[in-house]
Amino acid sequence: MQVLVTGSQGRIGRYVQARLEEAGHTVVGFDVAAGDDIRDPAAVRAAAQGCDAVIHMAAMLADPKDDPNDVMHVNLQGLWHVLTTAEALDIRRIVSFSSVNAMGIFIGESVPDFLPIDESHPCRPGRPYALSKYLGEEMCRLFTRRSGITTICLRPPWVCFPENYAHVRQRWAENPEREYTPIWEYGAFCDVRDVAAAAVLGLTCPDPGHARLLLCADDVMTSGPSSRELAAQIHPDVEWRGGDEYTRDPFRALVDNSRAKAVLGWQPHYRWRE
Ligand SMILES: NC(=O)c1ccc[n+]([C@@H]2O[C@H](COP(=O)([O-])OP(=O)(O)OC[C@H]3O[C@@H](n4cnc5c(N)ncnc54)[C@H](O)[C@@H]3O)[C@@H](O)[C@H]2O)c1
């Protein structure tokens, strides 16, 4: 398959590109760092010629220093250019990077209605990046409805790189409070190698139409307490909906990845405790 990869020079993009090449796909990279701007529809169209699918990652992230107008412009108009290009060139499959932030309950935006979190949790994003990701998912949903083109929106939490594990443990050892403050992300993370594998599987998995998938490691990031203990300690007033699975596996993630596993045929390999 020939795959247009936007954001190909980004931190995740490099892993996705390598994984695609390992799987025998041909990558057409697209990144403003190489002079290709997602805000330019003609540039997107030219790059997408001859491609069979798109993995869309080009975005501005949740950096409070960024101008919200730029975040919206790059993230939403950029996605619009990808979608309309796909329709014009009859590219039938798009894997688009959203984020857990689309839900509006990460980076301290609001307290969840219940734990563990799954895709049924209501979305209420307010900050520019989170809102751009949620509106991007909605754009994908409506676009699939109109055109029949498959759109798979991946929602990773914090993406962990191989070099991050030791660094985070060291920070927690120096200052244990850092594990929960200033914000607690429910101990959710996903290794970048698992994220890249999920993106590549999204190109060939059975057609789900439009899907939004939480990508999370199987276990929780914690220095010791179990998932249930953390939830009770940090969010004592939040409804607990977990069951026996947290007795069998006390460190089971608080973000449910079962839909991603079912839709993509995906299994994350990297755990916090290994
Ligand atoms: N890193 C995480 O923890 C995380 C978590 C959830 C979701 N995501 C999503 O994953 C995707 C990749 O994130 P990343 O961590 O690799 O970020 P990154 O900033 O390293 O990569 C984003 C890439 O997009 C490119 N880009 C930005 N503006 C562009 C434009 N106008 N035209 C073309 N390219 C442009 C950048 O040059 C960069 O290479 C993003 O969509 C992000 O929202 C990341």
The ligand as a Gaussian input file, in Angstrom:
#p B3LYP/6-31G(d) Opt

LIG

0 1
 N        2.536000      12.718000      21.952000
 C        1.437000      12.372000      22.617000
 O        1.514000      12.049000      23.829000
 C        0.100000      12.340000      21.910000
 C       -1.015000      11.890000      22.629000
 C       -2.248000      11.846000      21.992000
 C       -2.362000      12.222000      20.669000
 N       -1.271000      12.679000      19.991000
 C       -1.452000      13.067000      18.587000
 O       -0.531000      12.336000      17.796000
 C       -0.139000      13.108000      16.655000
 C        1.386000      13.160000      16.574000
 O        1.868000      13.756000      17.759000
 P        3.429000      13.850000      18.110000
 O        3.550000      13.586000      19.566000
 O        4.232000      13.061000      17.148000
 O        3.642000      15.405000      17.921000
 P        4.807000      16.194000      17.148000
 O        4.616000      17.632000      17.439000
 O        6.123000      15.571000      17.455000
 O        4.428000      15.900000      15.650000
 C        3.476000      16.643000      14.926000
 C        4.051000      16.863000      13.553000
 O        3.103000      17.636000      12.807000
 C        3.840000      18.572000      12.049000
 N        3.032000      19.731000      11.726000
 C        2.614000      20.710000      12.577000
 N        1.967000      21.658000      11.887000
 C        1.940000      21.251000      10.586000
 C        1.435000      21.813000       9.387000
 N        0.854000      23.029000       9.381000
 N        1.572000      21.122000       8.233000
 C        2.220000      19.921000       8.225000
 N        2.759000      19.370000       9.314000
 C        2.614000      20.018000      10.491000
 C        5.018000      18.968000      12.936000
 O        6.092000      19.518000      12.166000
 C        5.367000      17.646000      13.596000
 O        6.385000      16.951000      12.880000
 C       -0.809000      14.472000      16.822000
 O       -1.969000      14.518000      16.048000
 C       -1.152000      14.530000      18.303000
 O       -2.256000      15.351000      18.536000
 C       -0.049000      12.738000      20.596000

